[in-house]
Amino acid sequence: MTPTPKPNPPKEDALRPHTFDGIQEYDKRLPNWWLMTLYGAIAFWAGYWFYYERAHIGPSNAAAVEQKLAVIEAERLASAPSLDDASIWKMSRNPVFVDAGRVTFNSICASCHTEKLTGAIGPNLIDHLWIHGGRPTEIYHTVQTGVLAKGMPPWGPVLGNKKISEVVAYVLSHHQEGEPIEVQKEWVPRAPQP
Amino acid sequence: MPDQKITIEYNDRIVRQFLLATVIWGIVGMLVGVLIASQLNFWQLNFQTSWLTFGRLRPLHTNAVIFAFVGNMMFAGVYYSTQRLVKARLASDFLSQLHFWGWQLIIVAAAITLPLGLTRGKEYAELIWPINIAVAFIWVVFAVNFFWTLARRREPALYVALWFYIATIVTVAMLYIVNHLSIPTSLLHSYPVFSGVQDALVQWWYGHNAVAFFLTTPILGIMYYFLPKAAERPVYSYRLSVVHFWSLVFVYIWAGPHHLLNTALPGWLQNLGMTFSLMLWAPSWGGMLNGLLTLRGAWDKLRTDPVLKFFAAGVTFYGMATFEGPLLSIKSVNALAHYTDWIIGHVHAGTLGWNGFMAAGMIYWLLPRLWNKPLYSVRLANFHFWIGTVGILLYVAAMWTSGITQGLMLNATTEHGTVLAYPNFLDTLNAIRFMMLMRVIGGALYLVGFFLLAYNFYRTVRGAAPVNGTIEVYESVPAEPDAKLGFRGTFFNAPTVFSVLILVFAMMWMVGSDLVSTAGLAGLVVSLIACYAMLPSRGSLWNGWYEKLLLNALPFTLLTFFAVVAGGLIQIIPTVIVQKAQNVEDRIQVPYTPLELAGRDLYVREGCYLCHSQMIRTLVPDVLRYGDYSRLGESIYDHPFQWGSKRNGPDLARVGGKYPNVWHFRHMENPRAVSPGSNMPTYPWLLSNDLDASVLPAKIKVQRMLGVPYGPLSAQQIFDSVDLQAKGIAKDLRAAGAYVAPEKEIVALIAYLQTLGHSVPVAPKPAH
């Protein structure tokens, strides 16, 4: 006599018909959380690949480390106790320094020197003419101590060494080492261009 | 006639042989492991003897536990279960014996050559070329024996354990052969055909998948046979078996580059390695779930039965290790953990926990059945379980702590991130000494457990009569009328076609130009939607196809092979066929002088790469500590590559020129003379052995054949060059107060160390 089968036995508790050396197998559903980890990992792969390899939004390893090293170099240069022409020239070729300097320049200095550095109230900073000396340390000194007689404030106490270095680096990034320096006695202020 | 019953006697003798070899080699391998772990704490245990130093014994440990311990265990389990799952005796007694004795001979050869310093210098692929050929040959013997047995099966369908065995045999053959391609320079030495980044990629494609297809898939097959047998419970889910088998074998192959994250390996390969490693989590856990959930309803037996204890813990450790693996493959986690003890801990959770415990469970289950006598002592087996578990936990916890501690110290900076907090590597080493000691204790406890197993083994089988299993079968094989799948049935069916389409479209999207990529994306979406739409109506049809595939061993094997080969082809072929010049980034290595090359071969011989990497990663702490990050071109002529995988000491990629010659001389003579607190062995024999320069012409000839730009040097020119450079170094050493004859090995090694990092700039390749 066979026992009456249960009505609609749950399908997944049914054993598969075949046995192997006495080993039986259920055919249960795949756990949902397990499937989610699988699908989630696949979705992550697609997103990650798109981000780094198709859209190139994420930086390459080398670009990422170069950027971080530039930050470190910038930090070191900024905290260097004494500055000479060579190290300020080096700063002016460091993108981290120059970018930070641009921010400071545009918020503070551009009111007189303009965002294009072409000068207005204050003198032009991208030509070869300098009033108080065009060597990096001289520029640094000018920013630091100011030329009160001509309306240039001493920025040292306000900005601090690091920000001043950045600003000078930004200015020098428009120049090349070794280019001629001509001393100009006076700057004739112009009206800001419309 | 067709209904006549016959009795088949299984070949269980071969199982007993492999089982005995498992225990013997397991103990040898673990003993060496405990010794080398101790050497890291107590340098004196290197005994100032060349063949007992860490660098030579570490390959012996890894090769012994992988190929001798797990290898023999795998063969025992595969041979025992396959015969029963196909209801047929192993096809050939001769091949079985050839397999056994051939494998043991290989192990003995390895145990002799590795301590002598005869090595290829690639991890888990150290054995020299004549032994490589023997391994490949014996593996083919195994394959023939196995597939021949399948061909004679009386059980038409293939059980899931056999799927895993098939994947193992096919894939290991492929990996082993490709990674061992070499050109001999003498009977005992060869150079790998790949170099630099290519060699690195091939090595870790192999190395990672040695873990996958030597330590994982065969053991999963063994789990699928022995665990339900021991638990006397049905396997939890057939469909989980199907899904996790195919996803595991397909995805595993792609994950190799996660051993090379943040290195000079091209970024797309790193991203593939990382994302596929994450995708590997679910397939791996599929195996764990099927193991653990099969135990449902049998948990009460765990209290008394040591076999189930070992299996349950083994599967749990498998789950732990396969969760940790994807975690470590995340680039930022890897930046901390790579080269540290965390990786060692991860590996040992897998090998001690999964391989060792599955082996112990299988042995305790088989002993009474193969010798027809109850196990000598169940209590002792239970004790083995507990001492082993404590050993693993101690080991793994110590290595986690050690790895994370050292990783954090190495990466720590101060003064606004501009300066390393621990500029001296030895500070970080000496911070983890205690953890390294705990590791030795954990490993030793685990080894004691295996001694107990050996004793239990001996007492059980002593005086017992070996017994072979038998089965009664009908003489004729039950014929299934339309079981043949044929070529079309194998390849032209919806599941296979969809798999291929999805893979091809995904590849087009990933690497194609914009147009191809967009087409790939469109094709991918259409394929996925079509597949999903067809599933409800055709699902049972696809099920039926798969059931039919299980009746066809050859088509099943072919599909498995294609699944595993895809990842390797897509990763390796572009890297190999790309012109070397395009692979250099902005610097190219200067080829070694003959003396430097000789020194490099000494570096490989002494296994320096096992503790020193030559790869400065694209990570700030690496660059701060070791100099500018390594470029691809800087190892382009390195056969084999020596990027390394572990830093028990500092990276050496740019050590050249950093110290004077005499520093290296004093350091090799006694590392603690110049680096107090170092755990490096002393190398007195380098100061007394003469360099064998006579082999250099043959070596340089092979290097030239492999593409290293050596001019047409005559043997005499080579010897003159060696002589000149060696005399220069010896003179410099003498001026600094170190007296050594120019023909000593140390001079060649110094020449090599001093050229590390020597490259010339080349025009950077245009950005894409």
Interface residues (C-beta under 8 A of the other chain):
Chain A: L15 R16 H18 F20 D21 G22 I23 Q24 E25 Y26 D27 K28 R29 L30 P31 W34 L35 T37 L38 A41 I42 F44 W45 Y48 W49 Y52 E53 R54 S60 N61 A62 A64 V65 K68 L69 V71 I72 E75 R76 S79
Chain B: S81 R84 L85 K87 E155 A157 Y159 V160 Y225 P228 K229 P234 V235 Y236 S237 Y238 R239 L240 S241 V243 S247 N262 G267 W268 Q270 N271 M274 T275 F276 L278 M279 W281 A282 P283 W285 G286 L289 L293 P326 E415 H416 G417 T418 W509 M510 S517 E585 T618 L619 V620 V623 L624 Y629
